[in-house]
Amino acid sequence: MGLRFRARLARAAVVGVIIAGGGIVAASPVFAQAPTQDQCTWTSSYLPLPAGVTGGSVDAAGSNGYLAGQASDGRLLLWRNGQPVAVNAPVSTSISVAGVNGSGEIVGYDGRSSSAFVYRDGAFQTLPAPAGTVVYAAGVNDSGDVVGSAYAFPDPYRTVVWKRNQPGTYQIVADGVAIGIDKAGTVVTEKGSVWSPDGTTRRLAGSPDLQVRVFQGGYALGQAFGDYTGLHKWDTTGALVHRYEAKDRPSPRSVNSNGLMVASYTPIGGTERELGVWRGATFLGNITTERGVRVVTETDELAGKHPSADGRTWLPATWKCS
């Protein structure tokens, strides 16, 4: 997402997860090392581009076949089932895409005004926010509810929800950086706070000593403070469902509801950073040559950007397993 707020807030993370009010959670199965032969061969395909666009990438995946991204000139891009959808939005490299839903609504950050935006109903709309804050949208669910963060120095980050059925309003639901929102309207923050639309809150196991990086497909992915070798996966109940082990701290990119996950890591005994794919606890192989992969779709494809045939630019692309 624009400005990469979460990356700026990166911290070290911890072995073993302490359940809120409880004891240590035992480590789950670890990162498998690359098998002799990968279980998947990922084949890339370029996505068609609108007239006048010469390069770009996919930055977000939604349900119903929607993908969203940006052209190299900053133009917003939208596809449904692999075909371009016209977008009537400003063209600026100061705008960045963070999410898209199953209706083709796009959200993100508009650096021209330090504000969050949503593109819906054919219009680019700035979302309301507390006065004097820098605001960005982190995700949007299929109901059209948007989540993001607001910040004004020296105050802490605050998690903001914009409900589709309450236009022109916003709700501060938690302290901290927003990571994502699911189809039920559940919100997860970077420190592992879980907010539900009924106003109740709970915590991921180990919260607040966490750095959650991804919340998609009903799973949260991130690290626990002091754990320099583990990637943790939680479900929306807050339970730790798996811990993946590597030589260094793995960095998740995306996951879907089927448990298909992409993360960068250094294998135990290895020296080079790899980009790997897992389904649940099963390692499917490395796709390190495809470093442009950014997101996992609900149809178990990967999406992102791939070099053009002449290697001069990046083009939006998807990958299928065979």
Secondary structure, DSSP 8 states (H G I E B T S, - for coil): -GGGHHHHT----BSSEE-TTS-EE----------SS-S--EEEEE----TT---EEEEEE-STTEEEEEETTS-EEEEETTEE--------TTEEEEEE-TT--EEEEETTTTEEEEEETTEEEE----TT-EEEEEEE-TT--EEEEEE-TTS--EEEEE-TTSTT--EEEEES-EEEE-TT--EEETT-EEE-TTS-EEE-TTTTSEEEEEEETTEEEEEETB-SSEEEEEETTS-EEEEEE-SS--EEEEE-TT-EEEEEE--TT--S-EEEEEETTEEEEE-TT-TTEEEE-TTS-EEEEEE-TTSSSEEEEEEEE-
